[in-house]
Amino acid sequence: MSKKMLFVMAIANPSNPLEVFVPLSQSSVAAAMGYEVELIFTGCSGELAKPDFAKTIIIPAQGGKTAYDLIKEGYDAGVVYKVCSPMLALWGDDVISEVTEVIGAAYVISESMEGESVVFTY
């Protein structure tokens, strides 16, 4: 049985807070349950890795918490956040402190094909 969960946020549009809420929430719960969890910011969701951007996304279903609040909660629960390198070309090298690694497309492909990870895409 796989113990690692890979959440790939690629098309979850930050302009729709509910699209952002689901993967941030589910990854946090999975980490709290003891699974090894990585969440990768890429595509239009990559903007969430920009400093201060996620603080502007209010999640109505969470009583006014921001996307950044959920990112911090996930980080505290053990979620490892990574950002895809093309995002840095779009939005600059400065990322939130919770992002621990910059990765390329080959990382997602190899993690998906190893057979050790369950991959969720949003």
C-alpha positions as CSV (number, residue, x, y, z in Angstrom):
1,M,0.0,0.0,0.0
2,S,1.2,3.5,-0.9
3,K,2.1,5.8,2.0
4,K,3.0,8.8,-0.1
5,M,0.4,11.2,-1.5
6,L,1.3,13.7,-4.2
7,F,-1.1,16.6,-4.7
8,V,-0.5,18.5,-7.9
9,M,-2.2,21.9,-8.0
10,A,-2.1,22.9,-11.7
11,I,-5.6,24.1,-12.8
12,A,-7.2,25.0,-9.4
13,N,-7.8,28.6,-10.2
14,P,-7.0,31.0,-7.3
15,S,-9.7,33.3,-8.5
16,N,-12.2,30.7,-7.3
17,P,-11.4,30.1,-3.7
18,L,-13.3,26.8,-3.5
19,E,-11.0,25.3,-6.2
20,V,-8.1,26.2,-3.9
21,F,-9.7,25.0,-0.7
22,V,-10.2,21.4,-1.6
23,P,-6.5,20.4,-2.3
24,L,-5.1,22.5,0.5
25,S,-7.6,21.0,2.9
26,Q,-7.3,17.4,1.8
27,S,-3.5,17.5,1.8
28,S,-3.5,18.9,5.3
29,V,-5.9,16.2,6.5
30,A,-3.8,13.5,4.9
31,A,-0.6,14.8,6.6
32,A,-2.4,14.9,9.9
33,M,-3.4,11.2,9.4
34,G,0.3,10.3,9.1
35,Y,0.7,10.1,5.4
36,E,3.8,11.5,3.6
37,V,2.3,14.4,1.7
38,E,3.8,16.6,-1.0
39,L,1.8,19.4,-2.7
40,I,3.2,20.9,-5.8
41,F,2.2,24.4,-7.0
42,T,2.3,24.6,-10.8
43,G,0.2,26.1,-13.6
44,C,-2.2,28.8,-12.6
45,S,-2.1,27.5,-9.0
46,G,1.6,28.3,-9.0
47,E,0.8,31.9,-8.1
48,L,-0.2,30.7,-4.6
49,A,3.6,30.3,-3.9
50,K,4.1,34.1,-4.4
51,P,4.7,35.9,-1.1
52,D,1.5,37.7,0.0
53,F,-0.6,36.4,-2.9
54,A,-2.2,33.5,-1.0
55,K,-3.1,36.0,1.8
56,T,-5.5,37.7,-0.6
57,I,-7.5,34.6,-1.3
58,I,-10.3,34.4,1.3
59,I,-11.9,31.0,1.7
60,P,-15.6,31.6,2.6
61,A,-16.2,28.0,3.7
62,Q,-13.5,28.5,6.3
63,G,-14.9,31.5,8.2
64,G,-12.7,34.0,6.5
65,K,-9.4,32.1,6.6
66,T,-7.1,32.8,3.7
67,A,-5.4,30.3,1.4
68,Y,-2.2,31.2,3.2
69,D,-3.7,30.2,6.5
70,L,-4.5,26.8,5.1
71,I,-1.0,26.5,3.6
72,K,0.5,27.2,7.1
73,E,-1.9,24.7,8.7
74,G,-0.8,22.1,6.2
75,Y,2.9,22.9,6.7
76,D,2.4,22.5,10.5
77,A,0.7,19.1,9.8
78,G,3.6,17.9,7.7
79,V,2.7,18.8,4.1
80,V,5.9,19.4,2.1
81,Y,5.3,22.2,-0.5
82,K,7.2,22.4,-3.7
83,V,6.9,24.7,-6.7
84,C,7.6,23.9,-10.4
85,S,10.5,25.9,-11.8
86,P,8.5,27.5,-14.8
87,M,6.4,29.3,-12.1
88,L,9.6,31.2,-11.1
89,A,10.0,32.5,-14.6
90,L,6.5,33.9,-14.5
91,W,6.4,35.3,-11.0
92,G,10.0,35.6,-9.8
93,D,12.3,33.6,-7.5
94,D,10.7,34.9,-4.3
95,V,8.4,32.2,-2.8
96,I,6.6,31.7,0.5
97,S,8.8,30.2,3.2
98,E,6.7,27.0,3.3
99,V,8.0,26.0,-0.1
100,T,11.0,23.8,0.5
101,E,12.0,22.9,-3.0
102,V,11.9,24.0,-6.6
103,I,11.3,21.1,-9.0
104,G,10.9,20.5,-12.7
105,A,8.3,18.6,-14.7
106,A,10.5,15.4,-14.6
107,Y,9.9,15.2,-10.9
108,V,6.1,14.9,-11.2
109,I,6.5,12.3,-13.9
110,S,9.0,10.2,-12.0
111,E,7.0,10.4,-8.8
112,S,3.9,9.4,-10.6
113,M,5.5,6.4,-12.4
114,E,7.4,5.0,-9.4
115,G,4.4,3.2,-8.1
116,E,5.0,4.4,-4.5
117,S,2.8,7.6,-4.7
118,V,-0.9,8.1,-5.1
119,V,-1.3,11.2,-7.3
120,F,-4.1,13.7,-7.0
121,T,-4.5,16.5,-9.5
122,Y,-6.4,19.7,-9.1
